[in-house]
Amino acid sequence: MDAHARIIRSDAVVVGAGAAGLAAARTLAQCGIRALVVESRHRIGGRAYTVRTPDGAFPIELGAEFVHGDSAATTALLRESDTRTIEVDSVPGVWEVTQAVLDRVDVDGSDSSVDGFLKSVDMEGVDQARMLIEGFDAALTADASVIAIAREWRSDANNAQSRPLEGYGKLVKHLAAGTSDKLLLDTRVERIAWSPGRVEVCATRYGEPLEIHASRAIITVPVGVLQEQLQFKPPLPPEKHAALHAIAMGPVVKVALHFRSAFWNGGFFQTPPGCGFPTLWSRMPQKAPILMAWAGGDAVRRLDEKHPDPIRAALDACEAVFPQVDVRAQLQAAYVHDWQGDPYARGAYSYLRVNGGDAREVLRAPVAGTLYFAGEATSSNYAGTVSGAIETGEQAALAVAESLTNHIRIS
C-alpha cells in the first residue's frame, strides 16, 4: 500500500473498459453491485476502435469490424442499441478452399502447427489457405494449433458475418451508458494484490498513485497485456501461467484509406504477391469511399521487413489492384493502427498455440472466488471476437454477483 495513494472503495473493480469490461460493469449494475471500471486508455472500447470520416458520414473501424456468428448476447445488445447490421460475403473461392483444407484436420487426433499440417496436405489451395488463416485468424502459422483453428472454423462463430452499419462505436457507447458513472480513464493498473475476498488494485492516474479496494475483481485486459505487464501479488496459480503461455496474441496492422469516391465494385480484393497488404476490403454493400488494407499474422512480419511505411504500402496495394485509377490523387485521408505495437493491446486477438487444449477455459476460471477473468481470449465459442468479449464479461459479472450475494447471506 502506498501511504500517499488516493483510495477508492467499491464492491467490485473491473480492469479494462473494452467490450468485456463494459459488458461486465453493465451486468453488475443491473445486479445492484457497486463497481468501478478502470481503463488505461483515454477512451472506452479497447480493441473496438471506431473513428469517423471528417464529415461524419461513415465509420472507420481501426479495430473490430465484423459480427461473427449469431451470439445471443451480441444480438440482444445490437437490438437494444438500435444498431443495424449488414451482411458481408466471404472471400469467394479462397474461403471454400480453406474450409476444404481444414476439413481434413482430425480434431480428436494429435495436434501440430498449422504449417506442419499444411506441409502434409497434398491438394490445391494450400498456399491460399495459409494466407487466409494468417489474415482471418491473425495467427503465426508456425506457432498456431491446427486443431484449434479447425475447430473455430467449424464453429458457429464462422457461420455468418455482418458489419454494424454505424460501426462498433455505437454499441460500445450503449454498453457504457448501462454502467454506473464510476469509470476512470487514463488509469494504468500496475499491480493487483489479492487474498480470498479482498483485492487491492494499485494504479496511477495522471501521474498520481491510486488504489481501488474491493471484494472482487474482473480482469478483462487483452491476454498480451496480462502476459507482459500486469503483476499479481501473490502470483497467479501455476495453471493460470500455463494457460497464458498456451495462448498467443496475433499481430495485425490495419490501414483505412478514405478516398474522394468509391471507384471499385466488390467487397474483398486479394492483392498480387509481393504487396505489403495481402487483402483489401470495402464496406460493400454500403457505398462508402473507404478501403481497408489488412495484414495479419505472418504478413505483419513481411510488411515490417519490406514495407516500413504502412500507408505507402496500402496505397501501393491499391495501385496494384486498381491500375487504371490514380489512387494517390483520390486519397483524402489515411488512418493506421498497429495492434501489436499498441501497449494496451499487444496484439489484435488471440489464438491457441500447439497443444493449447483447454487453455481458454483454464484462463477463464476464477481464482479463490476473488479474481475473475473475461475477454475474447477466455471464450470457448467466440474466441477472437467482440461477441466472445461480451459473453464472457456478462458471465463473469453474474458469477461475481452470485458470489457477493451468497457472501452477504452467509455473513
C-alpha positions as CSV (number, residue, x, y, z in Angstrom):
1,M,0.0,0.0,0.0
2,D,1.2,3.5,-0.9
3,A,0.7,5.8,2.0
4,H,0.2,8.7,-0.4
5,A,-2.3,7.0,-2.7
6,R,-5.8,8.1,-3.0
7,I,-8.1,5.1,-2.0
8,I,-11.4,4.3,-3.6
9,R,-13.6,1.5,-2.2
10,S,-16.1,-0.5,-4.2
11,D,-17.8,-3.9,-4.1
12,A,-16.1,-4.9,-7.3
13,V,-13.4,-3.5,-9.7
14,V,-13.4,-4.1,-13.4
15,V,-10.0,-3.8,-15.1
16,G,-10.4,-2.7,-18.7
17,A,-13.1,-0.8,-20.5
18,G,-13.2,-2.8,-23.7
19,A,-16.3,-4.7,-24.7
20,A,-15.8,-7.4,-22.0
21,G,-15.2,-4.8,-19.2
22,L,-18.2,-2.7,-20.2
23,A,-20.4,-5.7,-20.5
24,A,-19.3,-6.9,-17.1
25,A,-19.8,-3.5,-15.5
26,R,-23.3,-3.1,-17.1
27,T,-24.3,-6.5,-15.8
28,L,-23.0,-5.7,-12.3
29,A,-25.0,-2.5,-12.3
30,Q,-28.1,-4.5,-13.3
31,C,-27.5,-6.8,-10.3
32,G,-27.2,-3.9,-7.9
33,I,-23.4,-4.3,-7.4
34,R,-21.3,-1.2,-6.9
35,A,-18.5,-1.5,-9.5
36,L,-15.6,0.8,-10.5
37,V,-14.1,0.4,-14.0
38,V,-10.5,1.4,-14.7
39,E,-9.0,1.8,-18.1
40,S,-5.5,2.7,-19.3
41,R,-6.6,4.4,-22.4
42,H,-8.2,7.9,-22.8
43,R,-11.1,6.2,-24.4
44,I,-13.5,3.3,-24.0
45,G,-13.9,0.4,-26.3
46,G,-10.4,-1.3,-26.2
47,R,-9.9,-3.2,-29.4
48,A,-13.2,-1.9,-30.8
49,Y,-12.0,1.5,-32.0
50,T,-14.3,3.5,-34.3
51,V,-13.4,6.9,-35.7
52,R,-15.4,8.7,-38.4
53,T,-14.7,10.4,-41.6
54,P,-14.3,14.2,-41.2
55,D,-17.9,14.8,-42.5
56,G,-19.2,12.2,-40.0
57,A,-20.8,10.3,-42.8
58,F,-19.1,6.9,-42.4
59,P,-17.4,4.9,-39.6
60,I,-13.8,3.9,-39.9
61,E,-13.1,0.7,-37.9
62,L,-9.4,0.7,-36.8
63,G,-10.2,-2.3,-34.6
64,A,-13.0,-4.8,-34.6
65,E,-15.2,-4.5,-37.6
66,F,-17.4,-7.6,-38.1
67,V,-20.0,-9.5,-36.1
68,H,-19.2,-13.2,-36.3
69,G,-21.9,-15.8,-35.8
70,D,-25.2,-15.2,-34.0
71,S,-24.3,-14.9,-30.4
72,A,-27.4,-14.3,-28.3
73,A,-25.7,-11.7,-26.1
74,T,-24.5,-9.7,-29.1
75,T,-27.8,-10.0,-30.9
76,A,-29.6,-8.7,-27.9
77,L,-27.3,-5.7,-27.5
78,L,-27.5,-4.8,-31.2
79,R,-31.3,-4.8,-30.8
80,E,-31.2,-2.7,-27.6
81,S,-28.9,-0.1,-29.1
82,D,-30.8,0.1,-32.3
83,T,-27.6,-0.9,-34.2
84,R,-28.3,-2.0,-37.7
85,T,-26.1,-4.6,-39.4
86,I,-25.5,-5.5,-43.0
87,E,-24.5,-9.0,-44.2
88,V,-21.0,-9.4,-45.5
89,D,-20.0,-12.0,-48.2
90,S,-17.0,-14.2,-47.5
91,V,-13.9,-14.1,-49.8
92,P,-15.1,-16.0,-52.9
93,G,-13.2,-19.2,-53.7
94,V,-10.5,-18.8,-51.1
95,W,-12.9,-19.3,-48.2
96,E,-14.2,-22.6,-49.6
97,V,-10.7,-23.8,-50.4
98,T,-9.6,-23.1,-46.8
99,Q,-12.6,-24.8,-45.4
100,A,-11.9,-27.9,-47.5
101,V,-8.3,-28.0,-46.3
102,L,-9.2,-27.6,-42.7
103,D,-11.9,-30.3,-43.0
104,R,-9.0,-32.8,-43.3
105,V,-7.9,-32.0,-39.8
106,D,-8.6,-34.8,-37.2
107,V,-9.6,-32.6,-34.3
108,D,-9.5,-35.6,-32.0
109,G,-6.0,-36.6,-33.1
110,S,-2.5,-35.3,-32.4
111,D,-2.0,-31.6,-32.6
112,S,0.5,-29.8,-34.8
113,S,1.2,-26.3,-36.0
114,V,-0.8,-25.0,-39.0
115,D,2.4,-25.0,-41.0
116,G,3.2,-28.6,-40.1
117,F,-0.2,-29.8,-41.1
118,L,-0.3,-27.8,-44.4
119,K,3.0,-29.4,-45.4
120,S,1.4,-32.8,-45.1
121,V,-1.6,-31.9,-47.3
122,D,-1.5,-32.8,-50.9
123,M,-4.2,-30.7,-52.6
124,E,-4.5,-27.5,-54.4
125,G,-5.1,-24.3,-52.5
126,V,-2.8,-24.9,-49.6
127,D,-1.0,-21.6,-50.1
128,Q,-4.3,-19.8,-50.3
129,A,-5.5,-21.5,-47.1
130,R,-2.3,-20.4,-45.3
131,M,-2.8,-16.8,-46.4
132,L,-6.4,-16.8,-45.3
133,I,-5.6,-18.4,-41.9
134,E,-2.9,-15.7,-41.4
135,G,-5.3,-13.0,-42.2
136,F,-8.6,-14.2,-40.7
137,D,-7.1,-15.8,-37.5
138,A,-4.2,-13.3,-37.3
139,A,-2.1,-16.3,-36.5
140,L,1.6,-17.2,-36.9
141,T,1.2,-20.4,-38.7
142,A,4.4,-22.0,-37.3
143,D,3.0,-21.4,-33.8
144,A,-0.8,-21.9,-34.1
145,S,-2.6,-25.1,-33.2
146,V,-4.2,-26.6,-36.3
147,I,-6.8,-28.4,-34.2
148,A,-7.9,-25.1,-32.5
149,I,-8.0,-23.3,-35.9
150,A,-10.1,-26.2,-37.5
151,R,-12.5,-26.2,-34.5
152,E,-13.0,-22.5,-34.8
153,W,-13.7,-22.7,-38.5
154,R,-16.3,-25.3,-37.8
155,S,-18.0,-23.3,-35.1
156,D,-21.0,-21.1,-35.1
157,A,-18.7,-18.0,-35.0
158,N,-17.8,-18.8,-38.6
159,N,-21.3,-19.4,-39.9
160,A,-22.2,-15.8,-40.8
161,Q,-20.6,-12.4,-40.8
162,S,-22.1,-9.0,-40.7
163,R,-21.0,-5.5,-40.0
164,P,-22.5,-2.8,-37.7
165,L,-23.7,-0.2,-40.2
166,E,-22.7,2.7,-38.0
167,G,-19.6,1.0,-36.5
168,Y,-19.0,-0.7,-33.2
169,G,-18.7,2.7,-31.5
170,K,-22.5,2.9,-31.1
171,L,-22.7,-0.4,-29.4
172,V,-19.7,0.5,-27.1
173,K,-21.5,3.7,-26.0
174,H,-24.6,1.8,-25.3
175,L,-22.7,-0.6,-23.1
176,A,-21.1,2.3,-21.3
177,A,-24.4,4.0,-20.7
178,G,-25.6,1.0,-18.8
179,T,-22.8,1.1,-16.3
180,S,-22.5,3.3,-13.3
181,D,-20.8,6.7,-13.6
182,K,-17.7,5.3,-11.9
183,L,-15.4,4.8,-14.9
184,L,-11.9,6.1,-14.7
185,L,-9.9,6.6,-17.9
186,D,-6.2,7.2,-18.1
187,T,-5.8,4.9,-15.2
188,R,-2.9,2.5,-15.6
189,V,-3.0,-0.6,-13.4
190,E,0.4,-1.9,-12.4
191,R,-0.3,-4.5,-9.7
192,I,-3.2,-6.4,-8.2
193,A,-2.7,-7.5,-4.6
194,W,-5.2,-10.1,-3.5
195,S,-6.3,-12.6,-0.9
196,P,-9.5,-14.5,-0.7
197,G,-12.4,-12.0,-0.6
198,R,-10.1,-8.9,-0.9
199,V,-8.5,-7.1,-3.8
200,E,-6.2,-4.0,-3.9
201,V,-5.7,-2.6,-7.4
202,C,-2.6,-0.4,-7.5
203,A,-2.6,2.1,-10.3
204,T,-1.5,5.6,-11.4
205,R,-3.8,8.3,-12.8
206,Y,-2.3,11.4,-14.3
207,G,0.9,10.5,-12.5
208,E,-0.7,10.2,-9.1
209,P,-0.9,6.9,-7.2
210,L,-4.4,5.4,-6.8
211,E,-5.7,2.3,-5.0
212,I,-9.0,0.6,-5.5
213,H,-10.1,-1.7,-2.7
214,A,-12.8,-4.2,-3.5
215,S,-14.1,-7.6,-2.6
216,R,-13.9,-9.0,-6.2
217,A,-12.0,-8.1,-9.4
218,I,-12.9,-8.9,-13.0
219,I,-9.8,-8.7,-15.2
220,T,-10.6,-8.1,-18.9
221,V,-7.4,-6.7,-20.3
222,P,-6.1,-8.4,-23.5
223,V,-4.1,-11.5,-22.9
224,G,-0.9,-9.8,-24.3
225,V,-1.1,-7.2,-21.5
226,L,-1.9,-9.9,-19.0
227,Q,1.2,-11.8,-20.0
228,E,3.6,-8.9,-20.1
229,Q,2.5,-6.0,-17.9
230,L,0.1,-6.8,-15.1
231,Q,1.6,-8.1,-11.9
232,F,-0.2,-10.1,-9.3
233,K,0.7,-10.4,-5.6
234,P,0.7,-13.3,-4.8
235,P,1.3,-14.6,-8.3
236,L,-1.4,-16.4,-10.1
237,P,-1.6,-20.2,-9.7
238,P,0.6,-22.3,-11.9
239,E,-2.3,-23.5,-14.1
240,K,-3.0,-19.9,-15.0
241,H,0.6,-19.3,-16.1
242,A,0.4,-22.4,-18.2
243,A,-2.8,-21.3,-19.8
244,L,-1.3,-17.9,-20.6
245,H,1.7,-19.5,-22.2
246,A,-0.6,-21.6,-24.4
247,I,-2.4,-18.5,-25.8
248,A,-0.7,-16.0,-28.2
249,M,-1.8,-12.7,-29.5
250,G,-1.9,-12.3,-33.3
251,P,-0.3,-9.2,-34.9
252,V,-2.5,-7.0,-37.1
253,V,-1.8,-3.8,-39.0
254,K,-4.8,-2.1,-40.3
255,V,-4.9,0.9,-42.7
256,A,-8.1,2.8,-43.6
257,L,-7.9,4.8,-46.8
258,H,-10.6,7.4,-47.3
259,F,-11.0,8.4,-51.0
260,R,-13.0,11.0,-52.8
261,S,-15.2,8.4,-54.4
262,A,-15.8,4.7,-54.3
263,F,-14.1,3.7,-57.6
264,W,-14.4,-0.1,-57.1
265,N,-17.0,-2.8,-57.4
266,G,-17.0,-5.6,-54.9
267,G,-16.3,-6.2,-51.2
268,F,-12.9,-8.1,-51.0
269,F,-9.8,-7.9,-53.1
270,Q,-6.7,-10.1,-53.0
271,T,-3.6,-8.2,-53.9
272,P,-0.8,-9.6,-56.1
273,P,2.2,-11.4,-54.5
274,G,4.8,-9.1,-53.0
275,C,2.3,-6.5,-51.8
276,G,2.7,-5.4,-48.2
277,F,-1.1,-5.9,-47.6
278,P,-2.5,-9.2,-48.9
279,T,-6.1,-8.1,-48.6
280,L,-8.2,-5.0,-49.2
281,W,-11.9,-4.7,-48.5
282,S,-14.6,-2.1,-48.8
283,R,-17.8,-1.5,-46.8
284,M,-19.9,-3.1,-49.5
285,P,-22.9,-3.3,-49.9
286,Q,-22.6,0.2,-48.4
287,K,-21.2,2.6,-50.9
288,A,-18.6,4.2,-48.7
289,P,-15.4,5.7,-50.2
290,I,-13.3,3.7,-47.8
291,L,-10.9,0.8,-48.4
292,M,-9.4,-1.1,-45.6
293,A,-5.9,-2.7,-46.0
294,W,-5.3,-5.6,-43.7
295,A,-2.2,-7.6,-42.8
296,G,-2.4,-10.2,-40.1
297,G,-0.2,-13.0,-38.6
298,D,3.0,-13.7,-40.6
299,A,2.0,-11.0,-43.1
300,V,2.8,-8.3,-40.5
301,R,6.4,-9.5,-40.2
302,R,6.8,-9.4,-44.0
303,L,5.2,-5.9,-44.0
304,D,7.6,-4.7,-41.4
305,E,10.6,-6.1,-43.2
306,K,9.8,-4.9,-46.8
307,H,7.3,-2.1,-46.4
308,P,8.2,0.0,-43.4
309,D,5.7,2.8,-44.3
310,P,2.2,1.1,-43.9
311,I,0.2,3.9,-45.6
312,R,2.5,3.9,-48.6
313,A,2.3,0.1,-48.7
314,A,-1.5,0.3,-48.6
315,L,-1.6,2.7,-51.5
316,D,0.9,0.5,-53.4
317,A,-1.5,-2.4,-52.9
318,C,-4.5,-0.3,-54.2
319,E,-2.5,0.7,-57.3
320,A,-1.7,-3.0,-57.9
321,V,-5.4,-3.9,-57.7
322,F,-6.8,-0.8,-59.5
323,P,-4.1,0.1,-62.1
324,Q,-6.5,2.3,-64.0
325,V,-7.1,4.6,-61.1
326,D,-4.8,7.4,-59.8
327,V,-5.3,6.3,-56.2
328,R,-3.0,8.9,-54.7
329,A,-4.9,11.7,-56.4
330,Q,-8.1,10.2,-55.0
331,L,-6.9,9.9,-51.4
332,Q,-8.3,12.3,-48.8
333,A,-7.1,10.8,-45.6
334,A,-5.4,7.7,-44.2
335,Y,-5.6,6.1,-40.7
336,V,-3.4,3.4,-39.4
337,H,-3.2,1.2,-36.3
338,D,-0.6,-1.4,-35.4
339,W,-2.2,-3.6,-32.8
340,Q,0.9,-5.5,-31.9
341,G,2.7,-2.2,-31.2
342,D,-0.2,-0.9,-29.1
343,P,1.0,-1.0,-25.5
344,Y,-2.6,-1.5,-24.2
345,A,-3.3,-4.5,-26.6
346,R,-0.1,-6.2,-27.6
347,G,-1.9,-7.8,-30.5
348,A,-5.2,-7.9,-32.2
349,Y,-6.8,-11.0,-30.9
350,S,-5.8,-14.4,-29.5
351,Y,-5.1,-17.8,-31.0
352,L,-4.1,-21.1,-29.3
353,R,-0.6,-22.5,-29.6
354,V,0.1,-26.1,-30.4
355,N,-1.4,-28.4,-27.7
356,G,-3.2,-25.3,-26.2
357,G,-6.2,-27.6,-25.4
358,D,-8.4,-26.1,-22.8
359,A,-6.2,-23.1,-22.0
360,R,-9.1,-20.6,-22.7
361,E,-11.3,-22.4,-20.1
362,V,-8.5,-22.5,-17.6
363,L,-7.8,-18.8,-18.0
364,R,-11.5,-18.0,-17.6
365,A,-11.8,-19.9,-14.3
366,P,-11.9,-17.7,-11.2
367,V,-9.2,-17.8,-8.6
368,A,-10.3,-18.2,-4.9
369,G,-13.7,-16.8,-5.7
370,T,-12.0,-13.4,-5.9
371,L,-10.3,-12.9,-9.2
372,Y,-12.5,-13.4,-12.3
373,F,-11.3,-13.3,-15.9
374,A,-13.1,-12.3,-19.1
375,G,-12.4,-11.2,-22.7
376,E,-12.2,-12.9,-26.1
377,A,-9.2,-14.9,-25.1
378,T,-11.3,-16.7,-22.4
379,S,-14.2,-17.5,-24.8
380,S,-14.8,-21.1,-25.8
381,N,-17.3,-20.4,-28.5
382,Y,-16.4,-16.9,-29.9
383,A,-12.7,-16.5,-29.3
384,G,-11.1,-13.6,-31.1
385,T,-14.4,-11.7,-31.4
386,V,-16.4,-8.9,-29.8
387,S,-19.1,-11.5,-29.1
388,G,-16.7,-13.5,-27.1
389,A,-15.7,-10.5,-25.1
390,I,-19.4,-9.5,-24.4
391,E,-20.4,-13.0,-23.4
392,T,-17.5,-13.7,-21.0
393,G,-17.9,-10.2,-19.5
394,E,-21.5,-10.9,-18.7
395,Q,-20.8,-14.4,-17.4
396,A,-18.0,-13.1,-15.1
397,A,-20.3,-10.4,-13.7
398,L,-23.1,-12.8,-13.0
399,A,-20.6,-15.1,-11.2
400,V,-19.3,-12.1,-9.1
401,A,-22.9,-11.1,-8.3
402,E,-23.8,-14.6,-7.1
403,S,-20.6,-14.8,-5.1
404,L,-21.2,-11.5,-3.3
405,T,-24.9,-12.3,-2.7
406,N,-24.0,-15.7,-1.2
407,H,-21.3,-14.0,0.9
408,I,-23.9,-11.5,2.3
409,R,-26.3,-14.3,3.1
410,I,-23.7,-16.3,4.9
411,S,-22.5,-13.3,6.8
